[in-house]
Amino acid sequence: MEHQHLGCHMESLICKNINMHYVHKQRRLKYSRLCLSHFQKAACRKDCNDLSVVVLMIHFPLFHPLESKKPRWPFFKRGVQNKDKHKHMSNLESCLSSVRITDFRGYEFYSLKDKTWSEVMETHKKLPDDQFDLTKQQEAIWELFTSECTYFLDHLLVLKMIFMSTLKYLQIHEYLLDVDLWRLFANLEELTQTSLGFVNSLLSIIKDYVDASETSRLVDFIPVLTKYFRGSLCQSHQTYCLNYSAAVFYLESLKQRDDFSIYLKWCEQNEQCKRLHLPELLVAPLHRLTRYPLLLKNIWKRSTDSTEKIMIYSIKEKVEKSIRDLEGKVKWLDNFQKFRHLQEIIVWPPLWDRDKRFFIPECLKHIFKEYMAENILSPTNRHLLYEGKLTLAESTRFLDVYLFLFDDFLLVTKTKRNKKKPGGTDFGLICPSLTPELQTVIKEGGSCMVLDQPIPLDRLVVKGIDPLHVSVFGLRHAFLIQHENRYQQCIAAFLLQAQTEHIKKTWITQITTAISGFTKSQKTKKKSLFTLSAESSEI
C-alpha cells in the first residue's frame, strides 16, 4: 500500500508538471507514461524509501532539458532576422552617404587629355615644324600621352578612388569585412602609381618642348619609354591580368549578396564612372596592355632617325614578348587551377567499393594503398583534351556520366548530385574554365565518382553503333568504348549515348585523334630511348 500510495502521488506530481510544459495531448500522454514507469521502478527499489529524495532525483533531470528546447514558433525569430537585415542595409546606405570622392580635375594633365597636338601648339603659340615627318612623330607621341591620361583618369583612378577606396572605407566601419580586396582589384594601387609616373614623365618632356624658345625635337622621350616599358609598366600589368579571370568570377559571386549590391550600385551611379559598370572597368588594363605595341609601332613608323627606330622597335618587341609570356602564363594558370579543382571534384572509390567482385576484409584494407589522385590528375603530367556529359546504358537503367579525355587516358565518372547539401559554389566561380555541367554539379554539392579504372589510350577502342542495332533498346546516337588488356582481351565495355548525332561524331573524332597523338608520342619516346642506348653502347 505504501508503494501504491507513493506511485499515485508521483503520477499526480509528474502530470501536473507536464501540463505546465506541454500543450499537445499525445506528447503529454506518452511522456507521462514513460516517466511514470521510470518512477515506479525507482520507487520499488529497496534503498529508496524517501519520497522527497526520489522526487528531487528525478525532477531536475527530467524537466531541465525542456527549457533548452527551441521555441515552437520560429516565425518570431525570422521576423527579428528580417528586421536586423533591414536595419543593417539602412546603416550601410547611411555609411555610403558619408563617403566623399576626391575631384579628379586636380591633376595638371586633366585638361589636356581631350586636346589635339595642333591645339596645344596654338595655345602656346608654337609654330609647327617645317619637317612634316617630325610633326607626325610628335603627334604619335602625343597620342601615347593622351591615351595614357584617359586610361589613368577614366579607368584606373575611377577603380581606385570610387570602388576600392569606398570598399576600404566601409570595411573600416565594419561593413563587407569578408570581401577580399586583392581577389577583386589585385595590384590596382601599383598599377595606378606606375601609370601616373608614366604620364607625368611624358608631360614633363612635352612641357620642356612647348616652353622652349627655339624649335627643338622631342629627344628625351626614348629614355622614358625604355624606363617604363622595360621596367614596371609591363610587369604590373602582367600581375593584374593574371588575376583578372578569377576577379570577374569572384565579382559575380559577390553580386548575389544584397549588401554588396547596394555598395556596387552606389559606386556605379557616381558621375565619374560615366555609365561604366565595374566589369567594364576591370577589363581596361587588359585592353591597355594589348594597345601599347600599336602605339609604339605608330611612333616607330613616324621616326626618321635610324637609332631612334632601332630603339623603339626593340621596346615594341619587348612589350609584345611580355604579352606572349602573359598568354602562356594565363593558359598555364588556368590549366593548373582547373586540375586543382578536378582533384577535388573527382572521387576515387577504393577497390572494394568500385568492384563488388573483390572481397577485402577490414583487417586487410590497409594493405591496399591507392595511388594518389593528386599524382594522377597532375597538370605537369598530362593535359585535358576534351570532356562532356553522356548517358551510359546499363542492364536495367540509364546513368548520367561525365567523361574526361586526357592525352594519355580516358576517365569515365558518374555524376553524383546532392541537392540537400549544396556547397562549393565558389569552385565554379573561381575557376571559369570549368564547364557549365561541372559547375552545376558543384553548386548542387555533387561530385564525379570514378566508375572504373582509367582506360589508357593504347588500350582503348571506340566504335560507332548503327542505330538499327540499338533502337529497339531506346538508344539513339550511341557508340561503344572498349577497354582491352595487353592480350587484346576486352575487360570492360561502355555503351554510351550522346544528346545529338553531332556530339556523338565529335566524341569519336576527339578520341580517335587522341589515340593517334598518343601512339605517335610513344613511338617518338621509343626512338629517343633507342638512340640514347645506342650512343651509350658506343661510348
Stockholm file with secondary structure:
# STOCKHOLM 1.0

chainA/1-539         MEHQHLGCHMESLICKNINMHYVHKQRRLKYSRLCLSHFQKAACRKDCNDLSVVVLMIHFPLFHPLESKKPRWPFFKRGVQNKDKHKHMSNLESCLSSVRITDFRGYEFYSLKDKTWSEVMETHKKLPDDQFDLTKQQEAIWELFTSECTYFLDHLLVLKMIFMSTLKYLQIHEYLLDVDLWRLFANLEELTQTSLGFVNSLLSIIKDYVDASETSRLVDFIPVLTKYFRGSLCQSHQTYCLNYSAAVFYLESLKQRDDFSIYLKWCEQNEQCKRLHLPELLVAPLHRLTRYPLLLKNIWKRSTDSTEKIMIYSIKEKVEKSIRDLEGKVKWLDNFQKFRHLQEIIVWPPLWDRDKRFFIPECLKHIFKEYMAENILSPTNRHLLYEGKLTLAESTRFLDVYLFLFDDFLLVTKTKRNKKKPGGTDFGLICPSLTPELQTVIKEGGSCMVLDQPIPLDRLVVKGIDPLHVSVFGLRHAFLIQHENRYQQCIAAFLLQAQTEHIKKTWITQITTAISGFTKSQKTKKKSLFTLSAESSEI
#=GR chainA/1-539 SS CHHHHHHHHHHHHHHHHHHHHCCCHHHHHHHHHHHHHHHHHHHTSTTCCCHHHHHHHHHHHHHHHHHTSCCSCTHHHHHHHHHHHHHHHHHHHHHHHTCCCCCGGGSTTGGGTTCCHHHHHHHTTCCCCSCHHHHHHHHHHHHHHHHHHHHIIIIIHHIIIIIIHHHHHHHHTTSSTTCCHHHHHTTHHHHHHHHHHHHHHHHHHHHHHHHCSSCCCCTTHHHHHHHHHTTHHHHHHHHHHHHHHHHHHHHHHHTTSHHHHHHHHHHHTSGGGTTCCHHHHHTHHHHHHHHHHHHHHHHHHTCCCHHHHHHHHHHHHHHHHHHHHHHHHHHHHHHHHHHHHHHHHEECCCHHHHCTTCCCCGGGGGGCCCCCHHHHTCTTTCCEEEEEEEEEECSSCEEEEEEEEESSEEEEEEEECCTTSCCCHHHHHHCTTSCHHHHHHHHTTCEEEECSCCEEGGGEEEEECCHHHHGGGTCCSEEEEEEECTTSCEEEEEEEECSSHHHHHHHHHHHHHHHHHHHHHHHHHHHHHHHHHHHHHHC
#=GC SS_cons         CHHHHHHHHHHHHHHHHHHHHCCCHHHHHHHHHHHHHHHHHHHTSTTCCCHHHHHHHHHHHHHHHHHTSCCSCTHHHHHHHHHHHHHHHHHHHHHHHTCCCCCGGGSTTGGGTTCCHHHHHHHTTCCCCSCHHHHHHHHHHHHHHHHHHHHIIIIIHHIIIIIIHHHHHHHHTTSSTTCCHHHHHTTHHHHHHHHHHHHHHHHHHHHHHHHCSSCCCCTTHHHHHHHHHTTHHHHHHHHHHHHHHHHHHHHHHHTTSHHHHHHHHHHHTSGGGTTCCHHHHHTHHHHHHHHHHHHHHHHHHTCCCHHHHHHHHHHHHHHHHHHHHHHHHHHHHHHHHHHHHHHHHEECCCHHHHCTTCCCCGGGGGGCCCCCHHHHTCTTTCCEEEEEEEEEECSSCEEEEEEEEESSEEEEEEEECCTTSCCCHHHHHHCTTSCHHHHHHHHTTCEEEECSCCEEGGGEEEEECCHHHHGGGTCCSEEEEEEECTTSCEEEEEEEECSSHHHHHHHHHHHHHHHHHHHHHHHHHHHHHHHHHHHHHHC
//
